[in-house]
Amino acid sequence: MSTTDAVTKNRAGNEKCTDSESRATVEGRGGHATVRSLLRLWPYVRPVRVRLFTAAGIAIIASCVGLVIPLVLKWMVDGPVAGRDPAGVWLGALYLLLLGFAEALLFGLRRWLVARPLSHVEAEMRADLYRHLQRLPVAFHDRWASGQLLSRATTDLMLLRMFLAFPLTFLLVNGVAILVGMAIMLMQDWTLGLVILGPAVPVMITCVIFERRYSEVARRAQDQVGDLTTVVEESVLGIRIIKGFGRHRSQARAFRELSRTLRGTELRKARLLATIWGVIVTLPEVAIGAALVLGTVRVADGELSAGTLVAFLSTALALRWPVDSIGFLLAMSQEAATATERYFEVMDAEPEDASPDRAVTTAAAAGVKDSGLRFDAVTFRYPDAPSGSPPTLDRVDLHIRPGESMALVGATGSGKTTLTALIPRLHEVTSGRITLDGQDVAALPRETLRTLVAVAFEEPTLFSASVGDNVLMGAGDDARADELERALAVAQAGFAHALPQATDTQVGEQGLSLSGGQRQRLALARAVVGRPRFLVLDDPLSALDVHTEAAVEAALRHVLADTTALIVAHRPSTVLLADRVALLSGGRITAVGTHHELLRTNAEYAHLMSGEEGENPR
């Protein structure tokens, strides 16, 4: 499969979980749906509503001040100008200057009032989104492309801040200005006023059609920005693979194709916007021209004063911007409504703590003496698995006694990593239960559960932080320096002291400045630093050389003596760390015993431990 095909496939998979539902919502969306979407912003806007309403009121006053200017012009033309009174003309000019200054001052005050609170709204929404992402289950993150989440946290929130700062206010302000202006024109001369009102119906019809079509294209464009962000992120994180295999041209081609698609969507947005602007600008201009001709004739016939015509036309020209901006403001409103939908698609996803726990009973409550780690008829099926497909794990029964280490062995794809992920509830069991010292993990608060269980994954993940901070993520907030040193010693991670700033050295994004073995040892140190009661290790030594592996195993034996551990293992050297071995095959535990017992009695286990290629004898 080419890189382009892979990107297309990934995009299609992402659209299945984001676009299929959202586009069904967007298609045919009218004004009411747009308003409903935007009203969901109210909880964030409510704390700053006083400043926003004050700013809107000031903007309305500023617009009305602007509409007073034509009335001053009428007084000047019919009074001082007609009466050849220079003093009156200068006085009128002073009035116009003061009105213009007041209008500018009021609009500047409005801008100052909204800047700080709207930055606060954007920051709060971004913080809430980040907190919510941390609480969402792993299954959610497995389904969603990271670029789609990033675009919601950046581009979409920027659009919302811009909407709250400008279109939201000026949809109201310009609407009031148009109504007041039309009332002034009708009072001055109702005949000319009706001429100006002529284009109102076709303009409103155009706006309704535009709103529906533009909402669909705006949603498509914002989703495509998310796709593009995903490609950029994957290319940056996978730059070593791209360079190592010489795939920069195919990646660039995939990026260009997505960019071209986004460009086409943006051009369609531009065409729609140009269409509505053409209608909104042309029809009122024609009406103003018709009013000018008719007004001039009436002035010549003595039916209308020159001052009234000047004031009427000045008012009509003052309303040009409020009318012309309708298309622009509607476009920004539709993009904001789409951004709101995309934001709440994530926020509406059910977090881990919000999901109702299954009905559980502890072994102690049932009168059963139990301890250690126990899997009781555990079945698990991934939520997006095809209906009718067999479960990944099928009625798994396994008991690890207190202080015992159990190695978990199985062929690739047998479900070992999935089984270990069920213990800290990274996934929820479909049926059955898992108990820690007799307590069902489904009944434990996740925060409590994850202080009892520590996990080291096969693919170690490090963060852009110091070596010490990465390791101490596995300990409490009051972790001591001696605990860090002990954990580094257990993981044979003494190399950390040889780094430029020792354990204060920044490891960089994903820890890619370190070797695979170094990252794996730091991940192991992170797992043991908190002295957990239960330890889950997913093939923690796969990236180590033989000598380092032996040293780590020797140090791990002391740790395992004081904890209950489940260790996913692929090599005999790792299996020998454990007291007993469990064989996972076909989604079930098919054999349990010591390493030597299973070598003698189980052909599948012997085959796995031999490392021979070929058909599984099972």
N, C-alpha and C positions, 0 to 999 in steps of 0.2 A: 504494500500500500504506500503510495506517495505521501509526502508531507501534506500536500494540498488536500488529498483525499482524507487524511487523518483529521485535518482541521475542519473540513466540511462535516465529517462524521461527528466530531466533537460538538460542533455548533448545532447539528441536528439533534443530538442528544440533549444538549442544553435547552434547545427550544421546546423539547417535549415537556420539560418541567417548568418552563417559565412562560414561553410564548403562547402555547396552545390554549391555556386558560385565559391569559391576559388579552390576547387578540380577540378571543370570543367575546370578552367584555367590551373591548374598544370598538369592535365593528358596530356601526350604527349608533354609536354613543352620541347623545344629544346634549343640550345645555344642562338639563337636570342632572345627568350622570356626571358631568364635569363639576357642577357645583357640589354634588355629594362627595366626590373625591376630594375636592379642595377643603370641604368642611372638616375633614379628618385632621387637618392641621390645627384646628382650634385649640386642642389641649396644649400645644406648644406656643401658640400665639397669645393665649389667655393671660399669662403672667405679664406680658408687655402691651396689653390691649390699650391701656390708658394713653401711652405715648403714641401708639399707632393711630388711635381714633383722634387724638389731638392733632397729629400730623395731617390726617385726612381733612379734618375741619379747617386747618390753616390753609391747606391747598385749595379747598373749596372757596374760602374767602379770597385767596390770591386770584383765583380764576374770575370770581365775581368783580374784583377790583379791576381786572383787565377789561371786563365788559362795561365798566363805567366810562372808560376812555371814549368810546363812540358817542356817548351822551354829552361829554364835554365838547367833543368836536361839533356836535349839532348846535350847542349853545354858541360856540365861537363863530360858526358860519352864519347862523341866522342873527346873531347879535353883533359883536365887535367887528367882524369882517364886513357884514352887510352895512353896518353903520359907520364904517371907516374909523373905528376907535382903536388906535395903536395901544393905548394902555390896557384895554380889554383883551387885545390879542396877547400881550405879554403876560397878563394875568392867567389867561387860558393856557399859555405855554407852561407857566409855572405849575398849574394844576396837573397838566399831563406829565411833567417831570416827576412831581411828587407821587402820582399814581403809579408810574413805571417803577420808581424806586421802591415803593411799598410792595408792589407785586414781586419784584426780584428778591427783596428781603424776606418776604413770607415764604417763597419757594425755597430759599436757602435755609430758613429755619426748619421747614419740613424735612429737608434732607438731613439736617443735623439730628433731628428728633428720632429718625428711623435707623440711622447707621448702627449705633451701639446695640439696641435691642434685637435687631435682626441678625447681627453677628452672633448674639447670644442664642437666638433660636436655632441657627444653623449648627452651632457648637453643641447644643443640647441634643439635637436630633442625631448628629453624628456619634455622640457619646452613647446615646441609647441604642443606636444600631450596633455599635461595637460590643456593648455589654450583651445585647441580645444574641449576637453571633456566637459569643462564648458559651451561651447557655443552650444553644441549639444542638440536637443530637448529631452524632457522627454521620448518621444516614443522610441528614440534610446536606452536610458538606460534601458527601460523596456524590450527591446528585447535581449540585450547583457548581458551575465554573467559577473560579475565583475572580476572573475578570468581570463577570456580571455583578458580583458582590462589591468589587472595588468601584465600579462605575456608579453604583447606587450610593456609595459612601462619599463620592467626590462630585462627579458631574451632576447627578440628580439633585443633590442637596444645594449645589451652587445655583441651579435653575430655580429651586424653591426660594432661596434667599432673594434672587433677583425679582421673582414674581411678587413676593411680599413687599419688596422695597419700591417697585414701580408699577407694574400692571394692576395689582390689586387696588392700590390707591387711585390710580388715574382712570380705571374703569368707572369708579364712583365719581371722581372729580369731573372727568370729561362728560359723563352722563348728566350730572347736575348743570355743568356749564352749557351743554347743548339745550337742555330744557329752559334754563334762564334766558339764554340768548334767543331762543325761538320765541319765548314770551315777550321779550323786549321788541323783537322785530314785528310780531303780530300787533303789539300795541302801537308801534309807530305807523304801520300801514299793513292792514290784514291782506290786501290783495297781493302785494309783493311777498308777504309772509307765506301765502299759499303756494306761490311760485317756488320759493326756496324749499318748501316741504314736499314738493312733487317727487323727488328721488327717494324719499324715505322708504317706501314699500319695496322697490327693487333692491335697495341697499340691504334691507333686513333679510330679504330672501337669499341674497348672495351670502350674507353672514352665516345663515343657518346651514347652507350647503357647504360653505368653506369649513365651518367648525367640524362637521361630521367627517369630511375627507381628510382634513389636516390632522385630526386626532389619530387616525390610523397610521399616517405616514410618520408622525412624530414618535409614536410608540415603536415603529419599526426602526427608525433611526437610532433611538436610545438603546434598543436591544443590540443593534449592530455595533454601537460604541462599546458595549460590554464584550461582544465577541472579539473586537479588535484589541481591547485591553487584555483579554485572556491570551491572545497570541503573543503580544509584547511581553507579558509576564513570563509565559512559558519559554520564550526565546532567551530572555535574560537569565532565568534560572537554569536553563539547559544549554547555556552557551558552550560548555565544554563538549557536550555531545554533538552540537551543531558543527563546531570547529573540527572535532575529532573525526567525524564522518564526512566532512566537506559538504554539509547540507545547507550552507548559507543561501545558496541560490534558490533551492526549493522553499526554504522558509520565507525568503524575500518574495517569491512568487505568491505564496499563500497570503502574505501580508498585503501585497498589491491587489490581489483579488478581493479580499475583504474591504480594503480601502476603496476600490473601484465601486463595490456594491454600496458602501456607505455614501460615496460621492453621488451615485445615482439617486439614492434616497434623498439626500440633501438638496439635489437639484430639483427633484419633484416638489419638495417643500417650497423651494424658491419660486417655482412656477405657480404653485397654488397661491403663495403670498403675492406674487406679481399680479395674478388675476384679480384677487379681491382689491388690491390697491388700485388697479386700473379702474375698476368699477366705482370704488369709493371716492377716488379723486376726480374722475371724469364727470360723473353725474352731478355732483354738487357744483363743479366749475361751470357746467352748462347751465345749471339753474341760476347761479350768480350772474352769468352773462345775460340770461333772459331777463332777470330782475333789473340789471343795469339798463338794458335797452328800454324796457317798459317804464322804469323810473325816470329815465331821461325824457321820454315822451311826455310823461305826466308833469314833470317840472316845466317843460316848454309850454304845456297847455295851462300852466298855473294851478294844477290840481294838487301839486306836492311841492313843499319847500325844498330848496337846495340843501339846507341843513339836515332835513329829515332823510333825504336820499344819501347824503354822506354818512350820517349816523347808521342808516340801515346797512349800507354796503360795508362800512367799517365793522359792524357787528358780525355780518356774514363772513368777512375775511378773518375776524378773530376766532370764528368757530371752525375755520379750515383745519387747524391742527387737531382739535378734539375729534373731528369727523375723520380726518385722514389717518389718525392713529388707531382707529378701531381695528383694522386688519392686523396691525402689529401687536396690539394688546391682546386680541383674541388668539393670535398665534402663540404668544408667550403664555397665555392662560392654559391653552391646550397642552403645551409642553410641560407646564407645571402640574397639570392634572395627571399627565402620564407619569411624571417623576414621582408624584404622590402615590400613584398606584404601585409603581415599582418598589418604592420604599416600603410600603405596607405589605407587599407580597412577602417580604422577608420578616417584617415585624409581626405579621399575623401567623407565621409558622410557629407551631407549638413547641415551646422550650422543654427541656428535660424535666425540670421541676414542676412544670404545669400539667404534665401528663398524669392522669390518675393512676396511682399504684395499683397493681393487681391485688386481689384479696390474698393476704398472706397470713400464715401462722408460723410462729417460730417453733422449732423443735421442742424448746423448753415448755412452751405453752401446751404443746400436744403431749407432754409427759414423756418425751423421748430424750434420752441422754445422747447428746451428739457434740462433737467438737471437731476442730480442724476445718478443712475445706471439703465440702461435699456437693456433688452434682447429682440431683435426684430427678431422673426421667426428663432431662433437659432436651428440648427440641427447639431448633432455631431455623427460621426461613427469612431470607432478606426481604424487606418490604416490596422491592420492585422485581422480585423473582417471578417468572411466568407462572400463571396458575396451572396447577397440575404437576409442576416439577417437584422432584423429591427435595425434602428439606436438607439444608447444609449439615445440620446435626440432627440425629434422630434418636430420641430417648437415651441420652448419654447418662450412664450411672458411673460415678467415680468417687472414691473417698480418699482424701489425703489426710493422714492423721496429724495431730499437733506436733510440730517440730520435725515433720517428715518432709523430704524432698522427693517430688515425683517428676520423672522425665516423661514428656509426651512426645511420642514418635509416630510418624505416619508419612505416607507418600505425599508428594507435592499436590496441593489442592484437596487434601483430605479434611481440612477445616480446623487445623491446629490453631492458627492465629485467630480465627473466629471464636473458638472456644475460650481462648485467653481473654479476648475482648469483652466477653460476657461477665467476667468477674468484677471489673470496676464499672460495669454497666455502660460501656461505650456503645453497646447494643443491648436491647432488651430481649430476654428469652421469649420465644413464642409460647411455650408451655413448659411445665416443670418448674424447678426452683434450684437456686444455688444458695448454700448457707455457709456462713463464716462463724464458727463456734456456736452453731445452732441458730443463728439469726439469719433470716432470709434477707439477701442483699436488696431485694425489692422493697423491704420495709425500712431500710436504713436511709437516712438523708445522704444524698450524694457527697456532701462535704465530709460527713463522718466516714462514709465508705472509703473515700479516696485518701483518707489519712491512715486507714488500716491496710490498704493494698497499694503497693508500689509496682510500677510496670516499667520494663525496659524493652523497647521494640527492636526488631531486627534492623529496621531502617532508622538510625538515630537522627533525631531532629534537634538542632541547636539554634539558638536565637542570636540576634545581633546584640550581644551583651558580653560581659567578661566571662572568662572560664569559671570563676568562682560563682557568679550569679547563675550561670547555666546549671551548675551542679547543685547549688543550694535551692533551686526550684523544687527539689524533692524533699526539703526539710521545712520546718515551721519558720515563722517570721523571726524567732529568737534563736536561730541556729548559730552555733559557735564556730570559731575558726578551727578548733581541734576536730570537730565533726567533719569539716571539709577535708582536713588532712587525712583523717581515717578513711573517708570514702575514696579519695584519690589513691591511697595505698592499697585498698582492696581491689580497685579496678586497675592497678598497675599503671596509673596515669601520672607518674612522676614527671613525665615530659612537660607538664604544665609549669613546673618551676623553672624550666629552661627557656620558656618563652620570654620575649622582650620585657614585659611587665609582670612576669610570673602569672599568678592566678587573676590578676587585674587586666590581663591582655584581652582586648576585644577580638572575638573569633570571627566576626564578619557574618554576613547573611548566610543562613543555612549551615554555618560552620565550614564553608567550602575552603577556607584557608588552612584547614587541618586535613590530615589523611583520613581515609575511611576507618582504619583501626583506631586512630586517636579519637574520632567522633564517637565510635562505639564504646570506647572505654569511659569517656565522659558521661555518656548516657547510662552506662552501668553504675558509675559513681553516683549519679543523680538518683538512681533507683534505691541504692543502699544507704544513702546519707541520712535518711530519716529513721533508720532502724525500724522498718515496717514489720507488723506481725505477719503479714502475708506478702509474699514476693512472687511476681509473675515475670519470667524472663523468656522472651521470644527469640531463641537462638542468639544469645547475646555475644557470642564469641566468634561469629562466622567470619569477621574481617581481620582476625588476629593471626599473626604468624605462630608457628608451633611453639617457640620458646616463650613468647608473651602469653599465649593461651595457657601453657602449663603454669606459669607464675600466677595468672589470674585465678585459675582453678584452685590452686593451693590456698590463695587468700579467701576465695569464695567459700571454701569448706567451713571456715570459722564462722562466716556470716550465716550460712545455711543451717548451722547447728542450733541457732537461736530463733529460727523463723520457719514458717510453713511455706513451702515453695512449690510452684509448678514451673517446669523448665521445658520449653520446646527445644528439642535437640535433633540434630541430623547426623552427628558424628559420635562414634563410641566414646571419645575422650570427654565429651559433654555429658553423655548418658551416665558415665561413671561417677559424676558428681552427685547423682540422685541415689536415694535408698531403694526406690522401686521404679519400674517403668510401666507406662500404659501405652498400648498400641491403639491408635485411632484409625479405623478403616471403614469406608462406606458410611461415614457419619456416625459410627458407633464405636464404643470401646470394646474391642474384641479379645483383648488379653491384658492381664496385669501380672507382674512378677518382677523378680530381679533380672538384671541384664543377662546373667549367665543362664538363669532358668529359661528365659524366652529364647535365647540362642539355641538351646537344646530342644525346646518343645514347639516352637512356632516358626514355620518356614518363611512366612512373610516378613517377620521381624529379622530373621537371619539374613534374608535377602536385602533388606533395607540397610542393615549394618555392614554388609559386605561391600557396599558401594559399587556393585557390579551393574553394568548396563544390561538392559534386556527386559523381557516380559516379566511382569510381576507373577510369582508362582501362585498367588491366591486365586 
